[in-house]
Amino acid sequence: MAGLGPQGRIGRAAALAAAAVAIAVTISPGPAAAGAWTAGGWNFSDERGGFRILSVTGAGTVRDPIVIVEEITALGPAVLVIRDRRDRRSSADGRPAPDHLAASMIKIVFNRTGETWTGFELELREVEDQASPYQDGLSFDQMRAFNLPVSSNVFAGARHVDEPADLVRFWGGQVRHGGSVRFNFPITDPTVKAEFYLLQQPRVLIADRGPGRPVTVAARAAAEPADP
């Protein structure tokens, strides 16, 4: 069978994402409190709060990306904790399991914050309270393992920043309360750690907050220009 081209792979990913959303809204979302979900040998947890995972599916390949459906309820950042749960002894076909990370990811995020998002940031960290430098290897495909762009179905622009942190900024769109947005991106690391973090930061439209509603420090920081 001929391999899928970039557009075909993007179309397949969109179809998988739509199916994941349909499943997430029709089945039990898992634990009522903080929960952990496993897919592709990786464990995904919303234990830090501020958001809730609704479903996780997939293997992490281009044809079968890991699709995470979640709802963000606070202005964040919402910290997704990711842990390596792969069997180090052997893979399914008997070969040694890889020590590196190369995963194709899709995130579908529902806005439950009561605000309008005008942008979004995804940031990878090996240490939760420290920015990830270029040299640590953890990145949005620094290894060039995938031939797909970082993209969103709502935000028209996306900019990858290597220093002083490893993050992707999205801008050029709006997600109102109750709406959703999809992000397509890879994560790679040649020397993967047992645990790392994905910080998710909505940018809000301050003018939409309404009279008498205070602007918090987090909201003000999230509303700063994305500097594309």
C-alpha positions in Angstrom: 0.0 0.0 0.0 1.3 3.4 -0.9 2.2 5.7 2.0 0.1 8.7 2.9 1.4 12.1 1.9 1.5 15.0 4.3 -2.1 16.1 3.4 -3.4 12.6 3.7 -1.8 12.2 7.1 -3.2 15.4 8.3 -6.7 14.4 7.0 -6.4 11.0 8.7 -5.3 12.7 11.9 -8.3 15.1 11.8 -10.7 12.1 11.3 -9.1 10.3 14.3 -9.4 13.5 16.4 -13.1 13.9 15.5 -13.7 10.2 16.5 -11.9 10.8 19.8 -14.1 13.8 20.6 -17.3 11.8 19.8 -16.1 9.0 22.1 -15.1 11.5 24.9 -18.5 13.2 25.0 -20.5 10.0 25.0 -18.6 7.8 27.5 -17.8 8.3 31.2 -14.8 10.7 31.4 -13.0 8.5 33.9 -12.2 9.5 37.5 -14.2 12.4 38.8 -11.2 13.8 40.4 -7.6 13.9 39.0 -7.1 10.9 36.8 -4.4 9.2 34.8 -4.8 7.7 31.3 -2.4 5.5 29.4 -1.8 5.3 25.6 1.1 4.3 23.5 3.1 3.3 26.6 2.8 6.8 28.1 0.8 7.8 31.1 -1.0 11.2 31.0 -2.2 12.8 34.3 -4.3 15.9 35.1 -3.2 15.7 38.8 -2.0 19.3 38.9 -5.5 20.6 38.4 -7.0 23.4 36.4 -8.1 21.0 33.6 -9.6 17.6 33.2 -8.7 14.8 30.8 -11.8 13.3 29.1 -10.1 10.6 26.9 -6.7 9.5 25.6 -6.3 7.1 22.7 -3.7 6.1 20.1 -0.2 4.8 19.8 1.8 7.9 19.0 2.6 7.1 15.3 1.8 9.3 12.4 -1.0 6.9 11.3 -2.3 6.5 14.9 -1.4 9.6 16.9 -2.0 9.9 20.6 -5.3 12.0 20.8 -5.9 13.7 24.2 -9.3 15.3 24.7 -9.5 17.6 27.7 -11.3 20.6 29.1 -9.5 23.6 30.7 -11.4 25.2 33.5 -8.8 27.8 34.8 -6.5 30.3 33.1 -3.6 28.2 34.0 -1.1 27.2 33.1 -2.7 23.7 33.0 0.2 21.2 33.6 -0.1 17.8 31.9 2.2 15.3 33.6 3.6 12.7 31.2 5.3 9.5 32.5 7.0 6.7 30.6 5.2 3.4 31.1 6.8 1.5 28.2 8.0 -2.0 28.8 11.8 -1.6 28.8 12.3 -5.4 28.5 11.0 -5.8 24.9 8.6 -4.3 22.4 5.6 -6.2 21.0 7.7 -7.9 18.3 10.4 -9.0 20.7 13.0 -6.2 20.0 14.4 -4.0 22.7 12.1 -1.1 23.5 13.4 2.3 22.3 15.1 4.6 24.8 14.1 7.7 22.9 10.7 9.5 22.6 9.1 10.2 19.2 5.3 10.7 19.5 2.8 12.3 17.1 0.2 14.1 19.3 -3.2 15.7 18.9 -4.8 17.7 21.6 -8.5 18.7 21.5 -9.1 21.3 24.2 -12.5 22.6 25.3 -12.7 26.1 26.8 -14.5 26.0 30.1 -12.8 29.1 31.6 -15.6 31.6 30.9 -13.2 33.7 28.8 -12.4 34.1 25.1 -9.0 32.7 24.1 -7.1 34.8 21.5 -4.0 32.6 21.6 -2.5 29.6 23.2 1.0 28.3 24.3 2.3 24.8 24.7 5.6 24.5 26.6 7.7 21.4 27.3 9.7 21.0 30.5 11.8 18.3 32.1 11.6 20.1 35.4 8.2 21.6 36.2 9.3 24.9 37.5 12.3 25.4 35.1 12.3 26.3 31.4 13.6 23.6 29.1 16.8 24.6 27.4 17.6 23.6 23.8 20.4 21.3 25.0 18.2 18.9 27.1 16.8 17.3 23.9 13.1 17.5 24.9 11.4 19.4 22.1 8.6 19.7 19.5 10.6 17.5 17.1 14.2 18.9 17.4 15.1 15.4 16.2 13.1 15.9 12.9 11.5 12.5 13.3 8.3 13.7 11.7 7.5 15.6 8.4 4.4 17.4 9.7 4.0 21.0 10.8 2.8 22.1 14.2 -0.7 23.4 13.5 -4.2 24.3 14.8 -7.7 24.2 13.3 -8.5 27.5 14.9 -5.3 29.6 15.2 -3.8 30.6 11.9 -0.3 31.3 13.2 2.2 29.1 15.1 5.7 30.0 16.1 8.2 27.6 17.6 10.6 29.1 20.2 13.8 27.2 21.2 15.2 29.6 23.8 14.9 30.5 26.6 12.1 27.9 26.7 10.9 25.2 24.4 7.4 26.3 23.4 5.0 26.9 20.6 2.9 30.1 20.4 -0.4 30.0 18.6 -2.3 33.2 17.5 -4.7 34.5 14.9 -8.1 33.0 16.1 -10.6 32.9 18.9 -12.0 30.1 21.1 -15.0 31.3 23.0 -16.3 29.7 26.2 -17.8 26.3 25.4 -15.8 26.0 22.1 -12.9 23.8 21.3 -9.6 23.9 19.5 -7.3 21.2 18.1 -3.5 21.2 18.1 -1.3 18.9 16.1 2.3 18.5 17.2 5.1 16.0 17.7 7.2 15.5 20.9 10.7 14.0 20.6 13.6 13.4 23.0 16.7 11.3 22.3 17.3 10.8 26.1 13.8 10.6 27.4 13.2 11.0 31.1 10.8 9.0 33.2 8.6 12.1 33.8 8.2 15.4 32.0 5.6 18.2 31.6 3.5 19.9 29.0 2.3 23.4 30.2 -0.8 24.7 28.5 -1.5 28.4 28.7 -4.5 30.1 27.1 -4.2 33.8 26.2 -7.3 35.7 26.9 -9.1 38.8 25.5 -9.1 41.2 28.4 -11.8 43.4 26.8 -14.2 40.4 26.9 -14.0 40.0 30.7 -16.8 42.5 31.3 -17.2 45.3 33.9 -16.3 44.7 37.5 -14.3 41.5 36.8 -10.7 41.8 38.0 -7.8 40.9 35.7 -5.6 38.4 37.5 -1.9 38.3 37.1 -2.2 35.0 35.2 -4.8 36.5 32.9 -2.7 39.6 32.3 0.4 37.5 31.4 -1.7 35.3 29.1 -3.0 38.4 27.3 0.4 39.8 26.4 1.0 40.0 22.6 2.2 36.7 21.2 5.1 38.5 19.4 4.8 36.5 16.2 
